[in-house]
Amino acid sequence: MAREQLNSAAYSWHAFAERQDLAAALAGHVAGRLTNAIAERGTALLAVSGGTTPAKFFASLSSIPIAWNKVTVTLVDERCVPASSPRSNAGLVAANLLQNAAAAARFVPLYQEAASIEDMSEADSRMLRSLPWPLDVVVLGMGTDGHTASFFPDADNLEKLLDPSSAKVVLPVHAASAGEPRLTLSLARIVRAGFLALHIEGEDKRKAFESAMASELRKPIRAVLDAAERPVEVFWAP
Ligand SMILES: O=C1O[C@H](COP(=O)(O)O)[C@@H](O)[C@H](O)[C@H]1O
């Protein structure tokens, strides 16, 4: 595995020939980190992303027999839709991760009934503050536009989303390119994770990642790598 140092952004590149091999390897790393956290503090806090990429990884992780009853799972971000929607990240997690051994985990979603997405993010922040922070494991995804979590380049409040000193836990996102209003963990909460992984697949995303690392135009994914307290572990397959 190659280890890259780019100015302040440090990351390790883990490339796999097959997506299923990536899924199994990432699942093994995550399960190991969760087990270590449980041994150290009696609990583990995991935040995962949604979209289309993680399904194989979720399925691999769900069958690894760790002490899932001591694991709390939440989302890095969520589309502002109910779990029954095909766009729901919570729905993806329920169908693919919270199965098999992992069905014993506690899941804390981000979508809840509220008068507005601003009210929803405030209610989420109140609800999530009681979780056993800091995050032990975060698994990020990335779009070809360089967004990660719901930090979209055209978000109305991108500076606030990417503020590494923010006291906020969950923030609302309005971005024309996002498809619908979003909820996202703040960058400040994400970058303090004990293990921060980025899971991307396909040539387009490899090129987008390399471009984001090389570009002077700081894409959101670069902001996360720059602020991360530990080198980000990038898992990629064609
Ligand atoms: O909209 C989202 O996009 C990213 C990337 O999704 P993918 O489908 O390209 O893997 C995802 O990480 C995020 O959770 C999701 O809300």
The ligand as an SDF file (V2000), in Angstrom:
LIG
                    3D

 16 16  0  0  0  0  0  0  0  0999 V2000
  -25.1170   11.5000   -1.7430 O   0  0  0  0  0  0  0  0  0  0  0  0
  -24.2010   10.8610   -1.2280 C   0  0  0  0  0  0  0  0  0  0  0  0
  -23.0170   10.7400   -1.9310 O   0  0  0  0  0  0  0  0  0  0  0  0
  -21.8490   10.1070   -1.3760 C   0  0  0  0  0  0  0  0  0  0  0  0
  -21.2160    9.2750   -2.4670 C   0  0  0  0  0  0  0  0  0  0  0  0
  -22.1980    8.3340   -2.8650 O   0  0  0  0  0  0  0  0  0  0  0  0
  -21.9110    7.2140   -3.9810 P   0  0  0  0  0  0  0  0  0  0  0  0
  -23.2610    6.7310   -4.3780 O   0  0  0  0  0  0  0  0  0  0  0  0
  -21.1670    7.8930   -5.1030 O   0  0  0  0  0  0  0  0  0  0  0  0
  -21.0900    6.1730   -3.3020 O   0  0  0  0  0  0  0  0  0  0  0  0
  -22.1310    9.2520   -0.1420 C   0  0  0  0  0  0  0  0  0  0  0  0
  -20.9090    8.9610    0.5160 O   0  0  0  0  0  0  0  0  0  0  0  0
  -23.1030    9.9640    0.7980 C   0  0  0  0  0  0  0  0  0  0  0  0
  -23.3310    9.2130    1.9850 O   0  0  0  0  0  0  0  0  0  0  0  0
  -24.3850   10.1470    0.0480 C   0  0  0  0  0  0  0  0  0  0  0  0
  -25.3800   10.7820    0.8640 O   0  0  0  0  0  0  0  0  0  0  0  0
  1  2  2  0
  2  3  1  0
  2 15  1  0
  3  4  1  0
  4  5  1  0
  4 11  1  0
  5  6  1  0
  6  7  1  0
  7  8  2  0
  7  9  1  0
  7 10  1  0
 11 12  1  0
 11 13  1  0
 13 14  1  0
 13 15  1  0
 15 16  1  0
M  END
$$$$
